Amino acid sequence: MPDYIFKTYIDGGREYYEYTDAADREQTIKKDFPFPESLMELLYMDTQELEAITKKMDKALLAFYQSGAKDDLQVVAAGLDELASRHVYFELLRLDWTERLKAAERVTPKEYLRLLPHKKISHIYSNIDTMQRQIISLIAHALDMDGEKKSVSEKMVAYYNAEGNDTLYTFQFQPQPVNFEVIDRRIFAEVLYPKDIYDLIDHHIRECVKREVRMRVCKNCLRYFAVTGKASTEYCDRICDSKGRTCREIGAINTWTQRKQGDEVFKEYRREYKKRFARINAGKLTKSVFYAWSEEARKKKEDCDNGTITPEDFSRWLKES
């Protein structure tokens, strides 16, 4: 039995993680996120970055088999820390392998490979890359709210009847180490005690299916996201540009721009605005006069938008002001 504890559960639309600190077994760390944020983050994680980290760890493990040098184990430990900083699922890997690294200092070289199986590390990125494709396929067939208008159960049956035996392209559910228990004397929930990160992935996929979480492809980044609010939501909350703006913010700007492109009064207002602003640079109009006009024009535009004055009246005012 491991010395550490790692468990996860879902309550009130949030996913919770509780685990012991790898450096201090007396300290319990608690984290929570909106469900199913962790799964969706893993779904689009850059596996090439994972490959670079795990290959370095794998090389160090192979060297350790030959040398028994602690420096090689430190490289592995650094890689575990790097992975854990990228995603909460990897905290479990870090806890497990931290114990293994400590134990490796107390065993004979013959036991190195059994205790520290390098393939468990080297295969991480390829396994997750495969699972990403499998999960996207499952979402497209069963959870995409813009897909076939059937129940999630009906779509899951159809999908797994047709493609369930394809172990390479279809996600394969496995038995789960779960319990049903009281948490912090206030929550009663199903609790997962995962053996590895693949249990975490499996658990959260099945929870999405059980809870019939609605998914949709974001109109900006073209990635799936969970629609937890209005059914009309078309953009996700992922940060999508160097300015830190989200797809939802970009979507609002695009929608506003498209709407105004068809607004002839607005176009006329913008033309007059730009013309007067150019006069400032040419020295033909003072800033104070321009800003006074701009403020009055903004109010007139609001009057036009809410119907207090007609578009014709606003257009006439622009020409005569």
C-alpha positions, -999 to 999 in steps of 0.1 A, spaced: 0 0 0 13 35 -8 21 59 19 3 88 1 -34 95 -4 -49 108 -36 -87 110 -41 -111 130 -63 -149 135 -63 -174 158 -79 -200 179 -60 -220 210 -69 -206 213 -104 -170 212 -92 -143 186 -92 -122 182 -60 -88 168 -55 -72 159 -21 -37 145 -19 -7 145 4 23 166 -3 52 145 -18 77 163 4 55 163 36 32 134 42 14 153 70 3 181 47 -29 176 27 -34 197 -5 -69 205 -17 -77 218 -52 -110 223 -70 -120 234 -105 -153 237 -124 -162 203 -138 -150 190 -163 -122 216 -167 -94 192 -159 -105 167 -186 -109 194 -212 -75 208 -204 -59 174 -209 -79 169 -241 -60 197 -258 -26 194 -240 4 197 -262 18 161 -263 50 172 -280 58 191 -248 50 160 -228 73 140 -251 102 163 -245 99 161 -207 93 123 -206 121 115 -230 145 133 -207 132 113 -177 134 81 -196 170 87 -206 179 94 -170 162 62 -158 181 41 -184 213 57 -172 204 50 -136 200 13 -143 237 13 -153 252 38 -128 229 39 -98 238 76 -96 215 98 -76 220 126 -101 200 106 -126 171 102 -101 172 140 -96 166 145 -133 135 122 -130 123 141 -99 126 174 -118 106 160 -146 78 148 -122 77 183 -108 74 198 -143 46 175 -153 27 181 -120 29 219 -126 11 215 -159 -19 194 -148 -34 182 -116 -36 146 -130 2 144 -129 2 151 -92 -7 115 -88 22 104 -110 45 126 -89 34 111 -56 37 75 -69 71 80 -84 85 101 -55 80 70 -34 96 48 -60 126 71 -62 131 70 -25 128 32 -24 153 29 -52 180 41 -29 174 11 -6 173 -18 -31 198 -37 -51 205 -28 -88 186 -60 -99 154 -44 -86 158 -10 -104 138 -20 -135 110 -35 -115 107 -5 -92 113 21 -118 99 8 -151 110 34 -176 83 25 -201 56 37 -176 72 71 -182 82 69 -219 47 59 -230 29 87 -212 28 112 -241 18 86 -267 -9 71 -245 -24 106 -238 -21 115 -275 -41 83 -283 -67 91 -256 -71 126 -268 -83 113 -302 -105 87 -286 -122 113 -263 -128 137 -291 -144 109 -311 -166 100 -281 -177 136 -276 -185 140 -313 -206 109 -313 -224 112 -279 -220 145 -262 -220 171 -290 -252 190 -284 -253 201 -320 -251 165 -333 -279 139 -336 -310 147 -316 -311 116 -295 -304 109 -258 -268 105 -247 -276 69 -237 -289 62 -272 -259 77 -289 -235 59 -266 -252 26 -274 -250 33 -312 -214 44 -310 -201 14 -290 -222 -11 -309 -206 2 -341 -170 10 -330 -165 -3 -294 -143 -31 -305 -118 -8 -321 -94 -5 -292 -71 20 -310 -97 46 -319 -125 41 -294 -121 48 -257 -121 17 -236 -136 20 -201 -120 1 -173 -131 -10 -137 -128 19 -113 -115 19 -77 -143 40 -61 -160 43 -28 -192 60 -16 -185 81 15 -189 112 36 -164 139 29 -156 166 55 -188 158 74 -209 177 48 -208 159 14 -218 124 5 -203 114 -29 -187 88 -50 -150 91 -44 -123 78 -68 -90 65 -54 -70 63 -87 -41 39 -93 -28 60 -121 -37 90 -143 -56 68 -167 -81 61 -139 -86 99 -136 -93 103 -173 -117 73 -174 -136 85 -143 -141 120 -156 -152 108 -191 -178 85 -176 -190 113 -153 -195 135 -184 -216 107 -199 -236 100 -167 -243 137 -162 -249 142 -199 -226 172 -201 -234 192 -232 -204 199 -254 -199 222 -284 -171 232 -307 -160 268 -300 -166 291 -330 -132 308 -324 -107 282 -313 -126 252 -329 -121 231 -297 -148 214 -277 -159 230 -245 -186 222 -219 -217 243 -222 -227 248 -186 -248 280 -190 -271 291 -218 -276 266 -246 -269 295 -271 -233 299 -258 -210 296 -288 -176 305 -274 -154 290 -247 -135 308 -219 -100 297 -230 -74 324 -234 -68 327 -271 -44 355 -278 -13 374 -266 -35 400 -249 -50 375 -226 -84 377 -242 -107 347 -241 -126 332 -270 -158 345 -255 -144 381 -255 -132 377 -291 -166 363 -300 -183 393 -285 -161 417 -305 -168 397 -337 -205 397 -331 -205 434 -324 -185 441 -355 -207 420 -377 -238 436 -364 -224 471 -369 -213 462 -404 -249 461 -414 -258 493 -396 -258 521 -421 -263 548 -395 -234 535 -375 -212 535 -406 -221 571 -412 -213 580 -377 -179 563 -379 -171 581 -412 -179 615 -396 -159 606 -365 -128 596 -385 -131 627 -407 -132 650 -377 -104 632 -360 -82 637 -391 -89 674 -389 -72 674 -355 -40 660 -369 -42 685 -398 -46 714 -373 -80 723 -386 -99 714 -354 -91 716 -318 -93 686 -295 -117 703 -272 -142 710 -300 -137 674 -313 -144 658 -279 -174 680 -273 -188 670 -307 -179 633 -300 -198 633 -267 -229 649 -282 -227 625 -312 -225 595 -288 -257 607 -270 -275 612 -303 -265 577 -315 -279 563 -282 -311 582 -289 -312 567 -323 -306 532 -311 -334 534 -285 -359 550 -309 -360 585 -293 -350 600 -327 -352 584 -362 -322 573 -382 -330 601 -406 -329 627 -378 -295 614 -366 -281 614 -402 -293 650 -407 -277 660 -374 -244 645 -384 -244 664 -417 -254 697 -401 -234 696 -369 
